[in-house]
């Protein structure tokens, strides 16, 4: 975990002000909601993500179509 320590309280102070429990479970993403960063992914990253989660997608699809396929496929 990266972050700075707030000396008086020894609490982690993160740049995004997120709490430690906001990091996720660390488990498999199958059956879990898609990562928050999915909207920020490039087309190539979305294609890799889809392939890694068994979602049918190819280079002829738009980012919106790939995202819809991921959402429909449970990725």
C-alpha positions as CSV (number, residue, x, y, z in Angstrom):
1,X,0.0,0.0,0.0
2,X,1.4,3.4,-0.9
3,X,0.5,6.5,0.9
4,X,1.7,9.0,3.3
5,X,1.4,8.8,7.1
6,X,-0.4,11.5,9.0
7,X,2.0,11.8,12.0
8,X,-0.4,12.8,14.8
9,X,-2.9,10.0,14.1
10,X,-0.7,7.5,12.1
11,X,-3.5,7.2,9.5
12,X,-2.9,6.7,5.9
13,X,-3.5,9.8,3.9
14,X,-4.1,8.9,0.2
15,X,-4.2,11.4,-2.7
16,X,-7.7,10.2,-3.6
17,X,-8.9,10.2,0.0
18,X,-10.1,6.6,-0.4
19,X,-10.4,4.4,2.7
20,X,-8.4,1.2,3.0
21,X,-11.5,-1.0,2.7
22,X,-12.2,0.6,-0.8
23,X,-9.4,-1.4,-2.3
24,X,-11.5,-4.5,-3.1
25,X,-11.3,-8.1,-2.2
26,X,-8.3,-9.1,-4.2
27,X,-10.1,-12.1,-5.6
28,X,-11.2,-13.0,-9.1
29,X,-13.2,-10.6,-11.1
30,X,-15.6,-13.3,-12.3
31,X,-19.0,-12.7,-10.9
32,X,-18.0,-9.3,-9.6
33,X,-18.7,-5.9,-11.1
34,X,-16.3,-4.6,-13.8
35,X,-13.4,-2.5,-12.5
36,X,-14.0,1.2,-12.1
37,X,-11.3,1.9,-14.7
38,X,-13.1,0.2,-17.5
39,X,-14.4,3.5,-18.9
40,X,-10.9,4.9,-19.0
41,X,-9.4,1.9,-20.9
42,X,-8.2,2.2,-24.5
43,X,-9.7,0.0,-27.2
44,X,-6.7,-2.3,-27.0
45,X,-7.0,-2.6,-23.2
46,X,-10.8,-3.4,-23.5
47,X,-10.0,-6.1,-26.1
48,X,-7.4,-7.6,-23.8
49,X,-9.9,-7.4,-20.8
50,X,-12.6,-9.0,-22.9
51,X,-10.3,-11.8,-24.1
52,X,-9.2,-12.5,-20.5
53,X,-12.8,-12.8,-19.3
54,X,-14.1,-15.0,-22.1
55,X,-16.1,-12.2,-23.8
56,X,-16.3,-12.4,-27.6
57,X,-14.9,-9.1,-29.0
58,X,-12.7,-8.2,-32.0
59,X,-10.8,-5.2,-33.5
60,X,-13.7,-4.4,-35.9
61,X,-15.9,-3.4,-32.9
62,X,-16.0,0.1,-31.4
63,X,-15.1,0.8,-27.8
64,X,-18.8,1.2,-27.0
65,X,-19.6,-2.2,-28.6
66,X,-16.8,-3.9,-26.7
67,X,-17.9,-2.3,-23.5
68,X,-21.5,-3.4,-24.1
69,X,-20.2,-7.0,-24.8
70,X,-18.2,-6.9,-21.6
71,X,-21.2,-5.7,-19.6
72,X,-23.5,-8.3,-21.2
73,X,-20.9,-11.1,-20.6
74,X,-20.6,-10.4,-16.9
75,X,-17.0,-9.1,-17.1
